[in-house]
């Protein structure tokens, strides 16, 4: 159990493409912790992180990192070695959830509907059996970065070249037309579903982070109550199957028949007062500061270590 005497390091920034987004989350978390009376310090995560943690006397880490080296198990492994309790999923859960391909394979035997997919690797022949439109994704991408909706073979060819430079695999998914929703899970319990309605186009990086480009509904009222409940149940199933903890957020597309198609689950969702998970928590009476503190109080090291004399 984390007590009020602990010095909290809020890990933010980092070394991924989502560094600017992480700073927004981290600064909001830091302000919330200080408002609740915690001794907290912000730490920009760089290769010298172990020294910063030592020099700042950090007792517990609130991880507000997004993307590679922060959300994928890397920093979690370092914290386990240093025996510093941390928020969110453990090393394995973080690594698995970060990879959309592995996530889908681990959920394949559940009743969660997922778009049909295939995997393309640089050097493979051009995929001939995909049905247009198709969604091409960098499996470890976040904040809609590394994603392209391809309407024809020309667009797909361009996407494969660009995404193939990011990593060894490209996920090709069946395009699902529908409304985007998201469902946060807090300590194993689903929060209300949030509806996402871009003013135009789809929920890309610009729509996500430009004020006025997207309308949010918390709880979502544009989808049937039955769909709401199903999305919540599927979110909890994914959360438990991947062994997650703290707060995580599952994203879905709801088709014309009201079926929620699972896309991914994020182990460190955006964390500002206007982010989706805090928005969902607010709908059940948990304000932003309370949510941040609740996540902190659940911080732990997940791996038992038996030091040798």
C-alpha positions in Angstrom: 0.0 0.0 0.0 1.3 3.4 -1.0 1.2 5.9 1.8 1.3 9.7 1.8 5.0 9.9 2.8 6.0 8.4 -0.6 7.8 10.5 -3.2 6.0 10.1 -6.5 7.8 10.3 -9.8 5.4 11.1 -12.7 7.1 9.6 -15.8 6.2 11.6 -18.9 7.6 12.6 -22.3 9.6 9.6 -23.3 11.1 8.6 -26.6 8.2 7.7 -28.8 6.2 9.7 -31.4 3.6 10.3 -28.7 6.0 12.3 -26.6 4.0 15.6 -26.9 0.8 13.8 -25.9 2.6 12.2 -22.9 3.6 15.6 -21.6 -0.1 16.6 -21.6 -1.0 13.6 -19.6 2.0 13.8 -17.3 1.5 17.5 -16.4 -2.2 16.9 -15.7 -1.4 13.9 -13.4 1.4 15.8 -11.6 -1.0 18.8 -10.9 -3.7 16.4 -9.6 -1.3 14.6 -7.3 0.0 17.9 -5.9 -3.5 19.1 -5.4 -4.2 16.0 -3.3 -1.2 16.7 -1.1 1.3 14.2 -2.6 5.0 14.9 -2.8 5.3 14.5 -6.6 7.9 15.4 -9.2 7.8 15.3 -13.0 10.4 13.2 -14.8 11.1 13.4 -18.5 12.0 9.8 -19.5 15.2 9.6 -21.4 18.1 7.0 -21.4 19.3 8.4 -18.0 16.0 7.5 -16.3 17.6 5.2 -13.6 19.8 8.1 -12.5 16.9 10.5 -12.4 14.9 8.1 -10.3 17.7 7.7 -7.9 18.6 11.3 -7.7 15.0 12.4 -7.1 14.5 9.7 -4.4 11.4 8.3 -6.2 9.5 5.7 -4.1 6.7 5.0 -6.6 6.2 5.8 -10.3 3.0 7.1 -11.9 3.6 6.1 -15.5 2.1 8.7 -17.9 4.0 7.5 -21.0 2.5 6.6 -24.3 3.9 4.5 -27.1 7.2 2.6 -27.3 9.7 2.5 -24.4 6.8 3.5 -22.0 3.7 1.6 -22.8 5.3 -1.6 -24.1 6.9 -3.1 -21.0 10.3 -1.5 -21.3 10.0 1.0 -18.4 8.0 -1.4 -16.4 10.9 -3.9 -16.6 13.3 -1.3 -15.4 11.1 -0.4 -12.5 10.8 -4.0 -11.5 14.6 -4.3 -11.4 14.9 -1.1 -9.3 12.0 -2.4 -7.1 10.0 0.8 -7.6 6.3 0.2 -7.5 4.5 1.6 -10.6 1.0 2.2 -11.9 -0.8 0.2 -14.5 -0.1 -3.1 -16.2 2.9 -5.3 -15.6 5.7 -6.1 -18.1 3.9 -8.9 -19.9 0.5 -7.2 -20.1 2.0 -4.0 -21.3 4.0 -5.8 -24.1 1.1 -7.9 -25.2 -1.5 -5.0 -25.3 1.0 -2.8 -27.2 1.1 -5.3 -30.1 -2.3 -5.3 -31.9 -1.5 -8.6 -33.6 -0.6 -10.5 -30.5 -3.6 -9.0 -28.7 -6.0 -10.3 -31.4 -4.4 -13.7 -31.3 -4.8 -14.0 -27.5 -8.5 -13.0 -27.8 -9.2 -15.2 -30.8 -11.0 -17.9 -28.7 -13.3 -15.4 -26.9 -16.7 -14.2 -28.1 -15.3 -10.7 -28.9 -16.0 -9.7 -32.5 -12.8 -8.5 -34.3 -12.2 -7.5 -37.9 -10.7 -10.2 -40.1 -7.0 -9.5 -40.6 -3.8 -10.6 -42.2 -0.2 -9.7 -41.6 2.2 -8.4 -44.3 5.9 -8.2 -43.9 8.5 -6.3 -45.9 9.7 -8.6 -48.7 6.3 -10.4 -49.0 4.4 -10.2 -52.3 1.8 -7.5 -52.6 -1.4 -8.9 -50.9 -3.9 -10.0 -53.5 -6.7 -11.3 -51.4 -7.6 -8.2 -49.4 -11.0 -6.6 -49.8 -11.0 -2.8 -50.3 -11.3 -0.6 -48.3 -8.7 -2.1 -45.9 -7.1 -0.6 -42.8 -3.3 -0.8 -42.7 -1.7 -0.4 -39.2 1.7 -0.4 -37.6 0.9 -3.0 -34.8 2.6 -0.9 -32.1 1.2 2.4 -33.1 -0.9 4.6 -30.9 -2.9 7.9 -31.0 -4.0 6.8 -34.5 -0.3 7.2 -35.7 0.8 4.6 -38.1 -2.6 4.0 -39.5 -4.0 4.3 -43.1 -7.5 3.6 -44.5 -6.8 2.4 -48.1 -9.5 2.7 -50.7 -7.6 1.0 -53.5 -4.4 -0.9 -54.3 -2.4 2.3 -55.0 -3.1 3.7 -51.5 -2.4 0.3 -50.0 1.0 0.1 -51.8 1.9 3.5 -50.5 0.8 2.5 -46.9 2.9 -0.7 -47.0 6.0 1.2 -47.9 5.5 3.8 -45.2 4.4 1.4 -42.5 7.0 -1.2 -43.4 9.7 1.4 -42.4 8.3 1.5 -38.9 8.6 -2.2 -38.1 8.8 -5.8 -39.3 5.0 -6.3 -39.6 1.9 -4.5 -41.0 -1.5 -5.4 -39.8 -4.2 -5.4 -42.5 -7.7 -5.3 -41.2 -11.1 -5.5 -42.7 -12.7 -2.1 -42.8 -15.7 -1.7 -40.5 -18.0 1.2 -41.1 -19.5 2.5 -37.9 -19.4 4.7 -34.9 -16.4 4.8 -32.6 -16.8 4.1 -29.0 -14.4 3.4 -26.1 -14.8 1.7 -22.8 -12.4 2.2 -19.9 -11.9 -0.5 -17.3 -10.8 0.5 -13.8 -9.5 -2.2 -11.5 -11.4 -4.8 -13.5 -14.7 -2.9 -13.5 -16.0 -1.4 -16.8 -16.9 2.3 -16.7 -19.6 3.8 -18.9 -19.0 3.7 -22.7 -18.0 7.0 -24.3 -19.2 7.8 -27.8 -16.8 9.5 -30.2 -18.3 11.6 -33.0 -15.8 13.4 -35.3 -17.3 16.5 -36.8 -16.0 15.2 -40.2 -13.9 12.3 -41.4 -12.7 9.7 -38.9 -11.1 9.9 -35.5 -7.5 10.5 -36.6 -4.7 12.3 -34.7 -5.9 15.8 -35.8 -9.5 15.0 -34.8 -8.4 13.6 -31.5 -6.2 16.5 -30.4 -7.8 19.5 -32.1 -10.4 21.3 -30.0 -13.8 21.3 -31.6 -13.1 18.6 -34.1 -14.8 15.8 -32.1 -18.0 15.5 -30.0 -17.9 13.1 -27.0 -20.8 11.5 -25.2 -20.3 10.1 -21.7 -22.2 7.9 -21.4 -22.8 7.2 -25.1 -26.5 7.8 -26.0 -26.3 7.2 -29.7 -25.9 3.4 -29.3 -28.4 0.9 -28.0 -28.3 0.0 -24.3 -27.6 -3.7 -25.3 -24.5 -2.6 -27.3 -23.3 -0.5 -24.4 -23.5 -3.6 -22.1 -21.8 -5.9 -24.6 -18.9 -3.4 -25.2 -18.4 -3.2 -21.4 -18.4 -7.0 -21.1 -15.9 -7.4 -24.0 -13.7 -4.7 -22.5 -13.5 -6.6 -19.1 -12.8 -9.9 -21.0 -9.9 -8.3 -22.8 -8.6 -6.6 -19.7 -8.6 -9.9 -17.7 -7.3 -12.1 -20.6 -4.3 -9.9 -21.1 -3.7 -9.7 -17.3 -4.0 -5.9 -17.1 -4.4 -3.7 -14.0 -5.1 -0.1 -13.1 -7.0 1.7 -15.8 -7.1 0.6 -19.4 -9.3 1.6 -22.3 -10.7 -0.6 -25.1 -11.7 0.9 -28.5 -14.5 -0.4 -30.7 -16.4 0.4 -33.9 -20.2 -0.2 -33.8 -21.6 -1.3 -37.1 -25.2 -0.7 -38.5 -26.5 -3.8 -36.7 -25.2 -2.6 -33.3 -22.3 -5.0 -33.1 -19.2 -3.5 -31.3 -16.0 -4.7 -33.1 -13.0 -4.7 -30.9 -9.9 -2.8 -32.2 -7.4 -2.5 -29.4 -6.9 -2.0 -25.7 -4.6 0.7 -24.3 -2.8 0.1 -21.0 -1.9 3.8 -20.5 -4.8 5.8 -22.0 -4.7 9.6 -22.2 -4.9 11.2 -18.8 -6.0 14.8 -18.8 -9.3 16.1 -17.3 -10.8 16.0 -20.8 -9.4 12.6 -21.9 -11.7 9.7 -22.5 -11.1 7.6 -19.5 -11.4 10.4 -17.0 -14.5 11.5 -18.9 -16.0 8.0 -18.3 -14.9 8.0 -14.6 -16.6 11.4 -14.1 -19.9 9.9 -15.4 -19.9 7.7 -12.3 -18.8 10.4 -9.9 -15.1 9.9 -9.9 -13.4 13.2 -10.6 -10.0 13.6 -12.2 -8.0 14.0 -9.0 -9.7 11.1 -7.4 -9.0 8.9 -10.4 -5.3 9.8 -10.5 -5.0 9.1 -6.8 -6.9 5.8 -7.0 -4.5 4.6 -9.8 -1.5 5.7 -7.7 -2.8 3.8 -4.6 -2.9 0.6 -6.6 0.8 0.9 -7.8 2.9 -2.2 -7.2 5.8 -4.3 -8.3 4.4 -7.4 -10.0 7.4 -9.7 -10.0 8.6 -11.3 -6.8 12.4 -11.1 -6.5 14.3 -13.2 -4.1 17.6 -11.5 -3.6 20.6 -13.7 -3.1 22.8 -13.1 0.0 
